[in-house]
Amino acid sequence: NDQVPNFLLRNRMADNEFGMSLYNEAFTTGLAFNEDGLAMACMGIAADDIDGNGRTDLFVTNFRDESNTLYLQDTDGLFVDATNPAGLRAPSYPFVSWGTQFLDADRDGNVDVAVVSGDVDDYTKEGGQYHMLPQFFQNEGRMRFRELTAQEAGPYFGKKFLGRGLARLDWNQDGLMDYCVSNVRDPISLVTNVSEGAGHFVSVVLHATETARDPFGAVVTVKAGEATYSKQLVGGDGYMASNQRLLQFGLGDASEIEELTVRWPSGRELKLTKPPIDGTLELVEGYSVGTLWLGHQPQSLKVTP
């Protein structure tokens, strides 16, 4: 919300025709303001567990002369502004940022951040900016991010755009997460990931049978080696965009998954022991057979519902 405190609307459920009752809990959870106690512009939002504690964290894009904001959920329902120690505060001040997504571009297990920007008015005659560079922040571990240069990330990051929406997908099914950007007065940008030497991975596509087919709110947890990764399928992504309904886990050097757990919105749970890696698992709630996709090639996958 522009220059007013953020909302966090929690559904406490209710016995009415809608089956819900929404309460704003942003003030009590630490999401209403940034660490300086300021309300920000707040355009785009990305959600993922980026610190590996099993709780969903948030990244919010803002207007120029404000920083984007990284909110880490340190205990259930309580958030801390970790933008500055993560190295994400200073690089965002000159930008009017919109679309943003979390993705693990090199599949090392550390989730990165992509951001697109562009002003709403042309201030170039006053020495300001209108079109702006897209940004990619690599997670170097220990919750520290570094903005990659165009020489490091690719020529797309050396051209200025009026970027708006940003949606994550693996359009060519090569196991590397790409993304698509909508631009004002420019064609769509399809940013294709061609990273070399990327780590192992597993991707998961879910279909529910007891709730909506796209099971928003489903949580997938992966245990690989000493690491545990958790992701939730969310419906509202970035800014005026919606991601491919695919959850990808970068595994780094881990060559095996001990256990993969799906917690469906219905309350049902599915556990897979030592599932295949370096492919996509397509799972249907309650079914004993899924599909393993290796690139464009499907194989039958036995599961225990």
C-alpha positions in Angstrom: 0.0 0.0 0.0 1.5 3.4 -1.0 2.8 5.2 2.0 0.4 3.5 4.5 1.2 0.5 6.7 1.1 -2.9 5.1 -1.7 -5.4 5.6 -1.3 -9.1 6.6 -4.8 -10.5 6.4 -5.2 -13.7 8.3 -8.2 -16.0 7.8 -9.5 -17.2 11.2 -12.4 -19.0 9.5 -16.0 -18.2 10.4 -19.5 -19.7 10.2 -20.8 -17.4 7.5 -21.6 -17.7 3.7 -17.9 -17.1 2.8 -16.4 -19.4 5.4 -13.8 -16.8 6.4 -13.2 -13.8 8.6 -10.1 -11.7 7.8 -8.1 -9.9 10.4 -5.2 -7.5 9.8 -2.2 -8.7 11.9 0.6 -6.8 10.2 1.3 -4.7 13.3 1.7 -7.6 15.6 3.8 -9.7 13.2 6.4 -7.1 12.1 5.2 -6.6 8.6 3.5 -3.2 8.8 6.7 -1.2 8.4 10.3 -1.5 7.6 13.1 -1.6 10.3 13.0 2.3 10.4 9.3 2.3 11.3 8.4 3.7 7.8 5.6 2.7 5.5 6.8 2.0 2.0 5.3 2.0 -1.5 5.1 -1.8 -1.8 4.6 -3.0 -5.4 5.8 -6.6 -5.9 6.2 -9.5 -3.4 8.0 -12.8 -3.5 7.5 -15.6 -1.0 9.8 -18.6 -0.2 11.8 -20.1 2.7 15.2 -18.6 1.9 16.9 -19.2 5.3 16.1 -22.9 5.6 14.1 -22.7 8.8 10.9 -24.1 7.3 9.0 -20.8 7.4 8.0 -18.6 4.5 9.9 -15.4 4.1 8.9 -12.3 2.1 10.7 -9.9 -0.2 8.8 -6.6 -1.1 9.8 -4.1 -3.8 9.4 -0.4 -3.3 9.8 3.1 -4.9 13.0 5.0 -5.5 14.6 6.5 -2.4 13.2 3.6 -0.5 14.8 0.2 -0.2 13.3 -3.0 -1.1 12.5 -5.0 2.1 13.4 -8.6 3.0 11.2 -9.9 5.9 12.5 -13.1 7.4 10.1 -15.2 9.5 12.2 -16.2 12.5 9.4 -17.8 14.6 5.9 -18.8 13.4 4.1 -15.6 12.4 6.8 -13.1 13.4 9.0 -11.3 10.9 12.2 -9.3 11.1 13.5 -6.8 8.5 16.8 -8.3 7.4 17.3 -6.2 4.3 20.5 -4.4 5.4 22.5 -7.4 6.7 21.5 -9.4 3.7 23.1 -6.7 1.4 19.8 -5.9 -0.4 19.2 -2.4 1.0 21.6 0.0 -0.7 21.4 -1.4 -4.2 17.7 -0.8 -4.4 17.5 2.9 -3.4 17.8 4.4 -7.0 15.1 2.1 -8.4 11.4 2.0 -8.8 11.0 -1.8 -8.5 8.0 -3.9 -9.5 8.2 -7.6 -10.3 10.3 -9.8 -8.2 10.8 -13.6 -7.6 12.9 -16.0 -5.6 14.7 -18.7 -7.7 17.8 -20.8 -7.3 19.5 -20.1 -10.6 22.5 -22.3 -10.1 20.7 -24.9 -8.0 23.2 -24.7 -5.2 20.5 -24.7 -2.5 20.8 -20.9 -1.9 17.8 -19.0 -3.2 18.5 -15.9 -5.3 16.4 -12.8 -6.0 15.4 -11.3 -9.4 14.0 -7.8 -9.6 12.7 -5.6 -12.5 12.3 -1.8 -12.3 11.2 1.3 -14.3 9.8 4.7 -13.2 6.2 5.8 -13.8 7.3 9.2 -15.2 10.3 10.3 -17.3 12.7 12.3 -15.2 15.7 12.1 -17.6 15.6 15.8 -18.3 16.0 16.5 -14.6 19.0 14.1 -14.4 16.9 11.1 -13.2 16.0 7.8 -14.7 13.0 6.5 -16.6 14.0 3.1 -18.0 16.0 1.1 -15.5 18.3 -1.9 -15.4 17.0 -5.3 -14.2 18.8 -6.7 -11.2 19.8 -10.2 -10.1 21.0 -10.8 -6.6 23.0 -14.0 -6.0 22.7 -15.6 -2.6 26.3 -16.4 -1.7 25.3 -18.3 1.5 24.8 -17.2 5.1 22.0 -14.9 3.9 24.3 -12.5 2.0 23.4 -11.4 -1.5 25.5 -9.8 -4.2 24.2 -8.0 -7.3 25.6 -9.6 -10.4 26.9 -7.4 -13.2 25.8 -7.8 -16.8 29.2 -9.4 -17.6 28.4 -12.0 -14.9 24.6 -12.5 -15.4 24.3 -11.9 -19.2 23.6 -9.0 -21.7 19.9 -8.7 -20.7 21.1 -7.1 -17.4 22.9 -4.4 -19.3 19.9 -3.0 -21.1 17.3 -0.7 -19.4 13.6 -1.3 -19.5 10.3 -0.2 -18.0 10.0 -3.5 -16.2 6.7 -4.5 -14.5 5.5 -8.1 -14.1 7.9 -11.0 -13.5 6.9 -14.7 -13.6 9.1 -17.7 -12.9 9.0 -20.8 -15.1 11.1 -23.5 -16.7 9.9 -22.9 -20.3 12.3 -25.3 -22.0 12.2 -28.0 -19.3 16.0 -28.2 -19.0 15.8 -28.1 -15.1 17.0 -24.5 -14.9 14.5 -21.9 -13.8 13.9 -19.1 -16.2 11.6 -16.1 -16.0 9.4 -13.9 -18.2 9.2 -10.1 -17.8 6.4 -7.8 -19.1 7.7 -4.3 -20.1 6.0 -1.0 -20.9 6.6 0.0 -24.6 8.9 -3.0 -25.1 8.3 -6.6 -26.0 8.2 -9.3 -23.3 11.6 -10.4 -22.1 12.1 -14.2 -21.8 15.1 -14.5 -19.6 16.5 -18.0 -20.2 18.8 -19.6 -17.6 21.9 -21.1 -19.3 24.0 -21.5 -16.1 26.8 -24.1 -16.4 27.8 -26.5 -13.7 24.5 -26.2 -11.8 23.8 -28.5 -8.9 21.4 -31.4 -8.6 17.7 -30.6 -8.2 14.2 -32.0 -7.9 11.1 -30.2 -9.2 7.6 -31.0 -8.0 4.2 -30.4 -9.7 1.1 -31.0 -7.6 -2.5 -31.7 -8.5 -5.1 -31.8 -5.7 -8.3 -33.9 -5.8 -10.0 -32.9 -2.5 -9.5 -29.1 -2.9 -8.9 -26.8 -5.8 -6.8 -28.6 -8.5 -4.0 -26.1 -8.0 -3.3 -26.8 -4.3 -2.3 -23.3 -3.1 -1.0 -23.6 0.4 0.5 -27.1 -0.1 3.9 -27.4 1.5 6.7 -29.6 0.1 9.7 -30.5 2.3 12.9 -32.1 1.1 15.6 -33.6 3.2 18.9 -34.1 1.4 22.1 -34.7 3.4 22.3 -32.2 6.2 19.9 -29.7 4.6 16.2 -29.5 4.8 14.3 -27.3 2.2 10.7 -26.3 2.4 8.5 -24.5 -0.2 4.8 -23.5 -0.3 2.8 -23.3 -3.4 1.4 -19.7 -3.6 -1.0 -18.1 -6.0 -0.2 -14.4 -5.9 3.3 -13.9 -7.2 5.5 -10.9 -7.9 3.6 -8.0 -9.4 0.6 -8.7 -11.7 2.0 -12.1 -12.6 1.6 -15.8 -11.7 4.4 -18.4 -11.7 4.4 -21.8 -13.3 2.9 -24.2 -10.8 6.2 -25.8 -10.2 8.3 -26.0 -7.0 12.0 -26.5 -7.7 14.6 -27.4 -5.0 18.3 -26.8 -5.7 20.3 -29.6 -4.0 23.8 -28.5 -4.7 26.2 -31.5 -4.4 23.7 -33.8 -2.8 23.2 -36.8 -5.0 20.3 -38.3 -3.0 17.1 -37.2 -1.3 16.4 -39.0 1.9 12.7 -38.0 2.1 10.3 -35.8 0.3 7.0 -34.8 2.0 3.9 -33.2 0.6 1.4 -31.7 3.0 -1.8 -31.1 1.0 -4.3 -28.3 1.8 -6.8 -31.0 2.7 -4.6 -32.2 5.5 -3.4 -35.4 3.8 0.3 -36.1 3.7 2.4 -38.0 1.2 6.0 -39.2 2.0 8.4 -40.4 -0.6 11.6 -42.2 0.4 14.6 -41.7 -1.8 12.7 -40.3 -4.8 14.5 -39.7 -8.1 16.4 -36.5 -8.6 17.3 -34.3 -11.5 13.8 -34.4 -12.8 10.2 -33.3 -12.2 7.9 -35.3 -10.0 4.2 -34.8 -11.0 2.0 -36.0 -8.1 -1.8 -36.3 -7.8 -3.4 -36.3 -4.3 -4.5 -39.8 -3.3 -3.1 -41.6 -6.4 -0.5 -44.4 -6.1 1.1 -43.6 -9.4 2.7 -40.3 -10.4 4.9 -39.2 -13.3 8.6 -38.6 -13.4 9.6 -36.2 -16.1 13.2 -36.3 -17.3 13.3 -33.3 -19.7 10.4 -33.9 -22.1 10.3 -37.7 -21.4 7.6 -39.1 -19.0 8.0 -42.2 -16.9 5.6 -43.9 -14.5 6.4 -43.3 -10.8 5.1 -45.4 -8.0 4.1 -43.6 -4.8 2.3 -44.4 -1.6 -0.7 -42.1 -1.2 
